[in-house]
Amino acid sequence: MQTHFKKTLLISALALMGTVSSVAHAEEAAAAAEAAAPVDTLAFNVGVVSEYRYRGISQSRFDPALQGGVDFTSKDGWYVGTWLSSIDWIKDSSTSTIKVKGPVEWDLYGGYRGEIATDLTYDVGYLRYEYAGNTLAKLGTSANANTDEIYGALTYKLFTAKYSYSLDNLFGFEKSQGSGYLDLSVNLDLGDGYSLVPHVGHQSVAKNGSESYTDYSLTLGKDFGNGFSVSAAAIGTDAKTGAYSSPNGKNLGKSSLVVGVKYTF
């Protein structure tokens, strides 16, 4: 699971922006404005994290995960993309008598970003979490892990509020259609390529109240340029151990420090 956008899912719009501080001729100003106009972009990314956390819950049983994706953004604001990560949580749901599988999370998404007013933008879209070949439903107590969500977000200057709504069962929880995730974050530019993002979110699981929980994180990022970036995130939740547990009984939502490296090209 990744917020998505993940996730702290991970979906971005790239634009080429330019400013003209002074020009001697009108022709130079026009050329600069043309260069600053948004263009269609195609970007690839690959990375590794010390642990894959999505909405505060470990998806890789506290182990490292390989990740990568591709995004296309049109100059008109439309975007589509896909992203993959190694996971362990489906396999770890196996019992002594029933073995299940599903080693990869494959996200497919698309949407539109636009501007409402100065410093106020919106983002709406659809996200499919595909756990290719997963057999989670064999347990009899779980639904198929594949999940479809729609989402909407508003960003005002540094602040973003986003809400995701599940169109079907959420990540294998039975009868959980209509579950929601509210995500609030602040993107602070510290200068010199550094950023700091405090976040709090709440996952409500429809008709499965004991699985609902709140997560929180503080992420420090460093952009080194040329597509290379690193991050360190302190993450925690109030999720109950019985609802989100590893095979040895550890709480998958316990506090943790997650570091990651990503290259975008």
C-alpha positions in Angstrom: 0.0 0.0 0.0 1.3 3.0 -0.9 -0.6 6.7 -0.8 -0.5 5.9 -2.1 0.9 8.9 -3.4 2.1 6.5 -1.5 2.6 5.9 -0.6 3.9 8.4 1.1 2.7 6.8 -2.0 5.2 9.2 -4.7 3.1 10.8 -7.6 4.6 14.2 -8.9 3.9 16.9 -11.6 7.1 18.3 -13.3 7.1 21.7 -14.9 9.8 23.9 -16.4 9.4 27.4 -14.9 11.5 30.5 -15.6 11.6 34.0 -14.5 12.8 37.2 -16.1 14.3 39.7 -13.7 15.1 42.3 -16.4 15.0 42.4 -20.2 16.2 45.0 -22.6 13.8 44.1 -25.4 10.2 42.9 -25.7 11.5 40.0 -27.8 13.6 38.7 -25.0 10.7 38.8 -22.6 8.5 36.9 -25.0 11.2 34.2 -25.5 11.6 33.8 -21.7 7.8 33.5 -21.3 7.7 30.8 -23.9 10.5 28.9 -22.3 8.7 29.0 -18.9 5.5 27.5 -20.3 4.6 24.0 -19.0 5.5 21.1 -21.2 4.6 17.4 -21.4 7.0 15.4 -19.2 7.9 11.7 -18.9 9.9 10.7 -15.8 11.2 7.4 -14.4 12.2 6.7 -10.9 14.0 3.8 -9.0 14.8 3.6 -5.4 15.3 1.5 -2.2 14.0 2.1 1.3 15.1 0.5 4.5 11.4 -0.5 5.1 8.3 0.1 3.0 5.7 1.9 5.1 2.3 2.9 3.7 -0.1 4.9 5.8 2.1 4.1 8.7 1.9 0.3 8.4 5.0 -1.8 7.3 4.4 -3.5 4.0 7.7 -5.3 4.0 7.9 -6.8 7.5 10.5 -4.1 8.6 12.8 -5.3 5.8 14.2 -3.2 2.8 12.1 -2.9 -0.4 12.9 -2.2 -4.0 10.7 0.3 -5.7 10.3 2.1 -9.1 7.9 3.8 -11.4 7.1 6.0 -14.4 5.0 9.1 -14.6 3.6 11.1 -17.6 2.3 14.6 -17.0 0.7 16.6 -19.8 1.1 20.4 -20.0 -2.6 20.6 -19.6 -2.5 19.1 -16.1 -3.5 15.5 -16.9 -1.3 12.7 -15.6 -0.9 8.9 -15.6 1.6 6.7 -13.9 2.5 3.3 -12.5 4.7 2.3 -9.5 5.8 -1.0 -8.1 7.3 -2.2 -4.8 8.3 -5.5 -3.2 6.1 -6.4 -0.2 5.7 -9.2 2.4 2.4 -8.6 4.1 0.3 -10.8 1.9 2.6 -13.8 2.3 2.8 -13.1 6.0 -1.0 -13.5 6.2 -0.5 -17.3 5.6 -1.6 -19.7 8.3 -0.2 -23.1 9.3 -2.6 -24.8 6.9 -3.2 -22.2 4.2 -0.4 -20.5 2.3 -1.1 -17.3 0.3 1.1 -15.3 -2.0 1.4 -11.8 -3.5 5.0 -10.5 -3.5 4.5 -7.3 -5.4 2.4 -4.2 -5.1 1.7 -2.6 -8.5 -0.1 0.8 -8.5 -1.8 2.3 -11.6 -3.1 5.8 -11.3 -4.3 8.8 -13.3 -5.8 12.2 -12.6 -5.9 15.9 -13.1 -4.3 18.9 -11.4 -5.5 22.4 -11.7 -5.6 25.8 -10.2 -8.6 27.3 -8.4 -7.0 30.6 -7.5 -3.5 32.0 -6.7 -1.7 29.6 -4.4 -4.8 27.2 -4.3 -4.6 24.1 -6.4 -6.6 20.8 -6.6 -5.8 17.2 -7.6 -8.4 14.5 -8.3 -7.8 11.0 -9.6 -8.1 7.3 -9.4 -5.7 4.7 -8.0 -5.6 1.0 -8.5 -3.6 -1.2 -6.0 -2.9 -4.4 -7.9 -1.3 -7.2 -6.0 -0.5 -9.4 -9.0 -1.4 -13.0 -8.5 -2.4 -12.6 -4.9 -4.3 -15.4 -3.3 -5.3 -13.7 0.0 -9.0 -14.6 -0.4 -8.0 -18.3 0.1 -7.9 -17.6 3.8 -11.7 -17.4 3.9 -11.5 -14.5 6.4 -10.1 -12.0 3.9 -11.2 -10.6 0.5 -8.9 -10.2 -2.5 -6.2 -7.7 -1.7 -6.7 -5.6 -4.9 -8.1 -2.2 -4.1 -9.6 0.7 -6.1 -9.6 4.2 -4.7 -10.6 7.7 -5.9 -9.1 10.7 -4.3 -9.2 14.5 -4.1 -6.7 17.0 -2.7 -6.5 20.7 -2.0 -3.2 22.5 -1.6 -2.9 26.0 -0.3 0.7 27.3 -0.3 2.5 24.9 2.0 -0.6 23.0 3.2 -2.2 19.9 1.6 -5.4 18.1 2.6 -6.3 14.9 0.8 -9.1 12.3 1.1 -9.1 8.8 -0.5 -12.2 6.7 -0.7 -12.2 2.9 -1.5 -14.6 1.8 -4.2 -14.4 -1.9 -3.1 -12.9 -3.9 -0.2 -9.8 -2.2 1.3 -6.6 -4.2 1.2 -8.4 -7.5 1.9 -10.7 -6.4 4.7 -14.0 -8.0 4.2 -17.1 -5.8 3.6 -14.9 -2.6 3.9 -16.1 -0.8 0.8 -16.4 2.9 1.5 -13.3 3.1 3.8 -11.6 6.5 3.8 -8.2 7.9 4.5 -7.7 11.6 5.4 -4.2 12.9 5.0 -2.9 16.3 6.2 0.6 17.5 5.5 2.8 20.6 5.3 5.7 20.9 2.8 8.5 23.1 4.3 11.3 24.2 2.0 14.4 24.6 4.2 16.6 25.8 1.4 19.8 24.3 -0.1 17.7 21.3 -1.3 16.4 20.3 2.1 12.7 19.8 2.8 10.7 18.9 6.0 7.2 17.4 5.8 5.2 16.8 8.9 2.1 14.6 8.3 -0.9 13.1 10.1 -3.4 10.8 8.6 -6.4 8.7 9.7 -7.4 5.4 8.1 -11.0 4.4 8.8 -11.9 0.8 7.8 -15.6 0.5 7.1 -17.4 -2.2 9.2 -14.0 -3.1 10.7 -13.6 -0.5 13.4 -10.8 -2.2 15.3 -8.6 -1.9 12.2 -9.0 1.9 12.0 -6.1 3.9 13.2 -4.1 7.2 13.0 -0.6 7.6 11.6 1.9 10.4 11.8 5.3 11.1 10.4 8.1 13.7 10.0 10.2 13.4 6.8 13.4 15.2 6.1 14.5 15.1 2.5 17.5 16.3 0.6 17.6 16.9 -3.2 21.2 16.6 -4.5 20.2 17.6 -8.0 20.5 15.6 -11.2 17.6 13.4 -10.1 19.3 12.1 -6.9 17.5 12.4 -3.5 17.5 10.9 -0.1 15.0 10.9 2.8 14.7 10.0 6.5 11.3 9.6 8.1 10.2 9.1 11.7 6.9 7.2 11.4 4.4 5.9 14.0 0.8 4.9 14.5 -1.7 4.0 17.1 -2.7 0.8 15.3 -3.5 -2.2 17.4 -1.0 -5.1 17.4 -3.7 -7.7 16.8 -5.0 -5.9 13.7 -1.6 -5.4 12.0 1.0 -8.0 13.1 4.0 -9.7 11.6 4.3 -13.5 11.8 6.2 -13.3 15.1 3.6 -11.0 16.6 5.3 -7.6 16.2 3.1 -4.6 15.6 3.6 -3.5 12.0 2.5 0.0 12.9 5.2 0.5 15.7 7.4 3.6 15.6 10.3 3.4 13.2 12.9 5.4 11.3 12.8 4.8 7.5 15.5 6.0 5.2 15.4 5.9 1.4 17.4 6.7 -1.7 15.7 7.6 -5.1 16.9 8.4 -8.5 14.6 10.2 -11.0 15.5 10.4 -14.7 
